[in-house]
Amino acid sequence: MRLVSWNVNGIRAVVRKELFAPFVEELQPDVICLQETKAQQSQAVIDLTGYEEHWNSAEKKGYSGTAIFSKTTPLEVFHGLSADVINQHGVVGDRFGDPNIEGRVLTAEYDDFCLVTVYTPNAKEDLGRLELRHQQWDPAFLAYAKELEKKKPVVFCGDLNVAHTPDDLANPKANMGKKGFTHEERLGFQNFIDAGFVDTFRLFHEGNGFYTWWSNFANARSRNIGWRIDYFLVSESLRSSVVAADVHPDIMGSDHCPVSITLEL
């Protein structure tokens, strides 16, 4: 079973450029998890034979949003974090808005696992949303993943908007303390690992040079001056079921590239 995740940075633009169908044809995913769709389902006509669509769009038009396209019908689909987790961790938002209405989390339950696609809030250039990340979002999302894990093993994927280690970005020294590489954001990711979730890519690939996002400036992508901020993490019980994990930098259409894992269950 091949699962693919991609921050498309606007699904309508990818479709308009005729780059979505070739992406599907090349990777042949069983499930596609999208982030930053920036559209309501009615605004994006995607004719994918054999897949059913599930969307969680932001209330604000043209912003954020997630989706799951699946060849297998999920047993159940959940939109957003659970109410218990939201209340327990006080996820009330900040001056930038309420993340609970930004379409940032979508969950599909299958026979063997729960799959979550997530678009984590960006800390902002001035770190204006770092407090939300550190105090609200990251603890709440981890609690949600652990809540799901009580039922079944969990796979979660998406744009987590953080480089975990210095190997996960091309210029770690220059970016230390900046958005995406602050102590708080990195700690939030480490808490996933400490809670038993596995960064699948690192099961198969060591070192740097493997990136999933590049700035649009200074030919960063062609020079591979990038960041690895898109991930697949799985419950420890699924570690041995992950037989491949890759990034796909040659697939164009967004400032992010797709990432994938293959499961043998």
VENDAQUI-V469742 format. One record per residue. N is the residue number from 1. RES is the residue in one small letter. PHI is phi in radians with two decimals (none if undefined). OMEGA is omega in whole degrees, 0 to 359 (* if undefined). D_LAST is the distance of its C-alpha to the last C-alpha in Angstrom with 2 decimals. Layout:
n:N res:RES phi:PHI omega:OMEGA d_last:D_LAST
n:N res:RES phi:PHI omega:OMEGA d_last:D_LAST
//
This chain:
n:1 res:m phi:none omega:181 d_last:8.06
n:2 res:r phi:-1.82 omega:178 d_last:11.18
n:3 res:l phi:-1.95 omega:182 d_last:12.80
n:4 res:v phi:-2.21 omega:177 d_last:16.49
n:5 res:s phi:-2.18 omega:181 d_last:19.12
n:6 res:w phi:-2.65 omega:167 d_last:22.85
n:7 res:n phi:-1.42 omega:187 d_last:26.05
n:8 res:v phi:-1.50 omega:180 d_last:28.14
n:9 res:n phi:0.89 omega:180 d_last:31.38
n:10 res:g phi:1.88 omega:184 d_last:32.49
n:11 res:i phi:-1.11 omega:181 d_last:30.49
n:12 res:r phi:-1.12 omega:180 d_last:33.78
n:13 res:a phi:-1.19 omega:180 d_last:35.00
n:14 res:v phi:-1.11 omega:178 d_last:31.90
n:15 res:v phi:-1.17 omega:180 d_last:32.20
n:16 res:r phi:-1.06 omega:179 d_last:35.97
n:17 res:k phi:-1.40 omega:179 d_last:35.64
n:18 res:e phi:1.03 omega:181 d_last:33.43
n:19 res:l phi:-1.95 omega:183 d_last:30.67
n:20 res:f phi:-1.35 omega:180 d_last:27.81
n:21 res:a phi:-1.07 omega:177 d_last:27.26
n:22 res:p phi:-1.08 omega:176 d_last:27.36
n:23 res:f phi:-1.05 omega:179 d_last:24.72
n:24 res:v phi:-1.13 omega:180 d_last:22.33
n:25 res:e phi:-1.09 omega:183 d_last:23.41
n:26 res:e phi:-1.25 omega:186 d_last:22.86
n:27 res:l phi:-1.62 omega:177 d_last:19.40
n:28 res:q phi:0.87 omega:182 d_last:17.96
n:29 res:p phi:-1.34 omega:171 d_last:15.68
n:30 res:d phi:-1.45 omega:177 d_last:13.58
n:31 res:v phi:-2.39 omega:177 d_last:14.76
n:32 res:i phi:-2.03 omega:175 d_last:17.96
n:33 res:c phi:-1.91 omega:183 d_last:19.17
n:34 res:l phi:-2.04 omega:171 d_last:22.91
n:35 res:q phi:-2.26 omega:180 d_last:25.50
n:36 res:e phi:0.93 omega:180 d_last:29.28
n:37 res:t phi:-1.18 omega:178 d_last:29.45
n:38 res:k phi:0.97 omega:183 d_last:33.12
n:39 res:a phi:-2.80 omega:164 d_last:33.39
n:40 res:q phi:-1.43 omega:182 d_last:33.28
n:41 res:q phi:-1.01 omega:181 d_last:31.13
n:42 res:s phi:-1.19 omega:182 d_last:34.42
n:43 res:q phi:-1.55 omega:185 d_last:35.53
n:44 res:a phi:-2.19 omega:180 d_last:32.73
n:45 res:v phi:-1.55 omega:183 d_last:32.44
n:46 res:i phi:-2.12 omega:184 d_last:29.22
n:47 res:d phi:-1.66 omega:179 d_last:28.78
n:48 res:l phi:-1.90 omega:180 d_last:25.13
n:49 res:t phi:-1.12 omega:175 d_last:24.59
n:50 res:g phi:1.65 omega:179 d_last:21.33
n:51 res:y phi:-2.00 omega:168 d_last:20.56
n:52 res:e phi:-1.85 omega:188 d_last:21.72
n:53 res:e phi:-1.90 omega:172 d_last:23.27
n:54 res:h phi:-2.34 omega:186 d_last:23.39
n:55 res:w phi:-2.21 omega:167 d_last:25.99
n:56 res:n phi:-2.31 omega:185 d_last:27.45
n:57 res:s phi:-1.63 omega:177 d_last:30.72
n:58 res:a phi:-1.20 omega:174 d_last:33.36
n:59 res:e phi:-1.13 omega:177 d_last:36.59
n:60 res:k phi:-1.31 omega:184 d_last:38.44
n:61 res:k phi:-1.14 omega:175 d_last:38.45
n:62 res:g phi:1.24 omega:186 d_last:37.14
n:63 res:y phi:-2.44 omega:170 d_last:35.39
n:64 res:s phi:0.92 omega:176 d_last:31.95
n:65 res:g phi:1.69 omega:178 d_last:29.29
n:66 res:t phi:-2.35 omega:177 d_last:25.55
n:67 res:a phi:-2.73 omega:173 d_last:23.56
n:68 res:i phi:-2.28 omega:173 d_last:20.12
n:69 res:f phi:-1.93 omega:190 d_last:19.87
n:70 res:s phi:-2.36 omega:173 d_last:16.90
n:71 res:k phi:-1.30 omega:179 d_last:16.25
n:72 res:t phi:-1.77 omega:179 d_last:14.52
n:73 res:t phi:-1.22 omega:177 d_last:16.96
n:74 res:p phi:-1.10 omega:175 d_last:16.12
n:75 res:l phi:-1.16 omega:180 d_last:17.01
n:76 res:e phi:-2.78 omega:178 d_last:19.47
n:77 res:v phi:-2.22 omega:181 d_last:20.80
n:78 res:f phi:-2.12 omega:181 d_last:22.87
n:79 res:h phi:-1.83 omega:177 d_last:25.56
n:80 res:g phi:1.42 omega:173 d_last:26.63
n:81 res:l phi:-1.24 omega:178 d_last:26.51
n:82 res:s phi:-1.25 omega:180 d_last:27.16
n:83 res:a phi:-1.06 omega:180 d_last:30.85
n:84 res:d phi:-1.07 omega:180 d_last:30.65
n:85 res:v phi:-1.18 omega:179 d_last:29.32
n:86 res:i phi:-1.02 omega:181 d_last:31.89
n:87 res:n phi:-1.22 omega:183 d_last:34.65
n:88 res:q phi:-1.11 omega:185 d_last:33.67
n:89 res:h phi:-1.83 omega:174 d_last:33.58
n:90 res:g phi:1.04 omega:180 d_last:36.41
n:91 res:v phi:-1.39 omega:184 d_last:34.73
n:92 res:v phi:-1.95 omega:179 d_last:37.94
n:93 res:g phi:1.57 omega:183 d_last:38.07
n:94 res:d phi:-2.63 omega:183 d_last:40.94
n:95 res:r phi:-1.14 omega:179 d_last:43.73
n:96 res:f phi:-1.53 omega:179 d_last:41.27
n:97 res:g phi:2.43 omega:182 d_last:39.73
n:98 res:d phi:-1.77 omega:182 d_last:37.25
n:99 res:p phi:-1.13 omega:181 d_last:33.60
n:100 res:n phi:-1.28 omega:178 d_last:32.61
n:101 res:i phi:-2.00 omega:182 d_last:34.15
n:102 res:e phi:-1.83 omega:175 d_last:32.87
n:103 res:g phi:1.11 omega:191 d_last:29.54
n:104 res:r phi:-1.56 omega:184 d_last:27.64
n:105 res:v phi:-2.37 omega:176 d_last:24.51
n:106 res:l phi:-2.48 omega:185 d_last:22.27
n:107 res:t phi:-2.15 omega:174 d_last:19.22
n:108 res:a phi:-2.14 omega:178 d_last:16.84
n:109 res:e phi:-1.66 omega:176 d_last:14.92
n:110 res:y phi:-2.03 omega:183 d_last:11.87
n:111 res:d phi:-1.01 omega:190 d_last:10.37
n:112 res:d phi:-1.83 omega:183 d_last:7.76
n:113 res:f phi:-2.87 omega:170 d_last:9.88
n:114 res:c phi:-1.82 omega:182 d_last:13.31
n:115 res:l phi:-1.96 omega:180 d_last:14.12
n:116 res:v phi:-2.14 omega:169 d_last:17.66
n:117 res:t phi:-1.85 omega:187 d_last:19.85
n:118 res:v phi:-2.39 omega:173 d_last:23.02
n:119 res:y phi:-2.02 omega:186 d_last:26.34
n:120 res:t phi:-1.25 omega:179 d_last:28.04
n:121 res:p phi:-1.00 omega:177 d_last:31.84
n:122 res:n phi:-1.34 omega:182 d_last:33.78
n:123 res:a phi:-1.24 omega:180 d_last:36.23
n:124 res:k phi:1.38 omega:182 d_last:38.99
n:125 res:e phi:-0.99 omega:181 d_last:41.35
n:126 res:d phi:-1.58 omega:182 d_last:43.72
n:127 res:l phi:1.07 omega:182 d_last:40.91
n:128 res:g phi:-1.14 omega:179 d_last:42.10
n:129 res:r phi:-1.94 omega:180 d_last:38.65
n:130 res:l phi:-1.15 omega:180 d_last:37.62
n:131 res:e phi:-1.08 omega:176 d_last:38.71
n:132 res:l phi:-1.04 omega:179 d_last:36.50
n:133 res:r phi:-1.02 omega:190 d_last:33.51
n:134 res:h phi:-1.32 omega:186 d_last:34.36
n:135 res:q phi:-1.61 omega:185 d_last:35.75
n:136 res:q phi:-2.03 omega:194 d_last:33.85
n:137 res:w phi:-1.15 omega:185 d_last:30.83
n:138 res:d phi:-1.06 omega:177 d_last:28.81
n:139 res:p phi:-1.09 omega:181 d_last:29.26
n:140 res:a phi:-1.19 omega:181 d_last:28.54
n:141 res:f phi:-1.15 omega:176 d_last:25.32
n:142 res:l phi:-1.07 omega:179 d_last:24.05
n:143 res:a phi:-1.08 omega:178 d_last:25.19
n:144 res:y phi:-1.14 omega:179 d_last:23.39
n:145 res:a phi:-1.09 omega:179 d_last:20.02
n:146 res:k phi:-1.22 omega:176 d_last:20.72
n:147 res:e phi:-1.11 omega:178 d_last:21.84
n:148 res:l phi:-1.10 omega:185 d_last:18.59
n:149 res:e phi:-1.15 omega:176 d_last:16.74
n:150 res:k phi:-1.15 omega:180 d_last:18.80
n:151 res:k phi:-1.62 omega:184 d_last:16.90
n:152 res:k phi:-2.67 omega:171 d_last:13.26
n:153 res:p phi:-0.99 omega:186 d_last:11.63
n:154 res:v phi:-2.09 omega:166 d_last:13.15
n:155 res:v phi:-2.05 omega:172 d_last:12.84
n:156 res:f phi:-2.24 omega:188 d_last:16.41
n:157 res:c phi:-2.56 omega:174 d_last:18.05
n:158 res:g phi:2.42 omega:179 d_last:21.49
n:159 res:d phi:-1.50 omega:181 d_last:24.99
n:160 res:l phi:-1.58 omega:174 d_last:25.66
n:161 res:n phi:0.94 omega:175 d_last:29.15
n:162 res:v phi:-2.71 omega:169 d_last:29.31
n:163 res:a phi:-1.65 omega:188 d_last:29.17
n:164 res:h phi:-1.24 omega:185 d_last:27.90
n:165 res:t phi:-2.21 omega:176 d_last:29.73
n:166 res:p phi:-1.00 omega:178 d_last:32.59
n:167 res:d phi:-1.25 omega:186 d_last:30.20
n:168 res:d phi:-1.67 omega:172 d_last:28.79
n:169 res:l phi:-2.66 omega:188 d_last:32.07
n:170 res:a phi:-1.24 omega:184 d_last:34.74
n:171 res:n phi:-2.20 omega:185 d_last:37.69
n:172 res:p phi:-1.14 omega:182 d_last:36.78
n:173 res:k phi:-1.11 omega:182 d_last:40.37
n:174 res:a phi:-1.21 omega:184 d_last:41.83
n:175 res:n phi:-1.86 omega:180 d_last:39.29
n:176 res:m phi:-0.99 omega:179 d_last:39.29
n:177 res:g phi:1.48 omega:178 d_last:39.93
n:178 res:k phi:-1.61 omega:183 d_last:39.50
n:179 res:k phi:-0.92 omega:181 d_last:37.05
n:180 res:g phi:1.50 omega:179 d_last:33.46
n:181 res:f phi:-2.55 omega:174 d_last:34.48
n:182 res:t phi:-1.48 omega:176 d_last:36.37
n:183 res:h phi:-1.03 omega:184 d_last:35.94
n:184 res:e phi:-1.12 omega:181 d_last:34.93
n:185 res:e phi:-1.18 omega:180 d_last:32.13
n:186 res:r phi:-1.16 omega:176 d_last:30.76
n:187 res:l phi:-1.12 omega:177 d_last:30.99
n:188 res:g phi:-1.01 omega:177 d_last:29.03
n:189 res:f phi:-1.21 omega:180 d_last:26.13
n:190 res:q phi:-1.04 omega:177 d_last:26.59
n:191 res:n phi:-1.11 omega:174 d_last:26.36
n:192 res:f phi:-1.07 omega:182 d_last:22.73
n:193 res:i phi:-1.12 omega:181 d_last:22.08
n:194 res:d phi:-1.12 omega:178 d_last:24.28
n:195 res:a phi:-1.46 omega:174 d_last:22.44
n:196 res:g phi:1.86 omega:177 d_last:19.22
n:197 res:f phi:-1.50 omega:188 d_last:17.53
n:198 res:v phi:-1.96 omega:173 d_last:16.55
n:199 res:d phi:-1.32 omega:191 d_last:18.09
n:200 res:t phi:-1.06 omega:183 d_last:15.34
n:201 res:f phi:-1.04 omega:183 d_last:18.06
n:202 res:r phi:-1.33 omega:171 d_last:19.89
n:203 res:l phi:-1.25 omega:188 d_last:17.20
n:204 res:f phi:-2.15 omega:186 d_last:18.29
n:205 res:h phi:-2.36 omega:177 d_last:21.75
n:206 res:e phi:-1.99 omega:173 d_last:24.86
n:207 res:g phi:1.48 omega:184 d_last:28.22
n:208 res:n phi:-1.79 omega:180 d_last:29.66
n:209 res:g phi:1.66 omega:180 d_last:30.14
n:210 res:f phi:-1.85 omega:187 d_last:26.77
n:211 res:y phi:-2.19 omega:182 d_last:27.73
n:212 res:t phi:-2.19 omega:178 d_last:26.62
n:213 res:w phi:-2.46 omega:179 d_last:29.98
n:214 res:w phi:-2.38 omega:174 d_last:33.51
n:215 res:s phi:-1.08 omega:176 d_last:36.88
n:216 res:n phi:-1.41 omega:184 d_last:38.75
n:217 res:f phi:-1.81 omega:171 d_last:41.76
n:218 res:a phi:0.99 omega:178 d_last:43.10
n:219 res:n phi:0.91 omega:186 d_last:40.67
n:220 res:a phi:-1.03 omega:183 d_last:38.02
n:221 res:r phi:-1.24 omega:181 d_last:35.13
n:222 res:s phi:-1.14 omega:178 d_last:36.87
n:223 res:r phi:-1.59 omega:182 d_last:37.79
n:224 res:n phi:0.96 omega:173 d_last:34.29
n:225 res:i phi:-1.72 omega:190 d_last:35.83
n:226 res:g phi:-2.35 omega:181 d_last:32.90
n:227 res:w phi:-2.34 omega:169 d_last:30.60
n:228 res:r phi:-1.74 omega:182 d_last:26.85
n:229 res:i phi:-2.18 omega:178 d_last:26.50
n:230 res:d phi:-1.96 omega:193 d_last:23.32
n:231 res:y phi:-2.46 omega:160 d_last:20.07
n:232 res:f phi:-2.12 omega:172 d_last:16.39
n:233 res:l phi:-2.03 omega:181 d_last:15.96
n:234 res:v phi:-2.34 omega:172 d_last:13.06
n:235 res:s phi:-1.04 omega:180 d_last:13.40
n:236 res:e phi:-0.95 omega:182 d_last:13.84
n:237 res:s phi:-1.15 omega:178 d_last:11.17
n:238 res:l phi:-1.71 omega:185 d_last:8.56
n:239 res:r phi:-0.89 omega:184 d_last:10.78
n:240 res:s phi:-1.27 omega:179 d_last:9.24
n:241 res:s phi:-1.48 omega:180 d_last:5.91
n:242 res:v phi:-1.46 omega:183 d_last:8.68
n:243 res:v phi:-1.84 omega:176 d_last:10.02
n:244 res:a phi:-2.81 omega:174 d_last:12.86
n:245 res:a phi:-2.64 omega:188 d_last:15.09
n:246 res:d phi:-2.52 omega:165 d_last:18.42
n:247 res:v phi:-1.94 omega:187 d_last:21.53
n:248 res:h phi:-2.26 omega:187 d_last:23.37
n:249 res:p phi:-1.19 omega:181 d_last:27.07
n:250 res:d phi:-1.44 omega:178 d_last:28.43
n:251 res:i phi:-1.52 omega:186 d_last:27.32
n:252 res:m phi:-1.75 omega:178 d_last:30.38
n:253 res:g phi:2.30 omega:182 d_last:31.38
n:254 res:s phi:-2.56 omega:173 d_last:31.15
n:255 res:d phi:-1.36 omega:170 d_last:32.22
n:256 res:h phi:-1.83 omega:170 d_last:28.52
n:257 res:c phi:-1.95 omega:177 d_last:26.02
n:258 res:p phi:-1.21 omega:170 d_last:22.40
n:259 res:v phi:-2.22 omega:185 d_last:19.56
n:260 res:s phi:-2.57 omega:167 d_last:15.96
n:261 res:i phi:-2.37 omega:173 d_last:12.56
n:262 res:t phi:-2.11 omega:180 d_last:9.74
n:263 res:l phi:-1.91 omega:169 d_last:6.07
n:264 res:e phi:-2.04 omega:185 d_last:3.79
n:265 res:l phi:-1.91 omega:* d_last:0.00
//
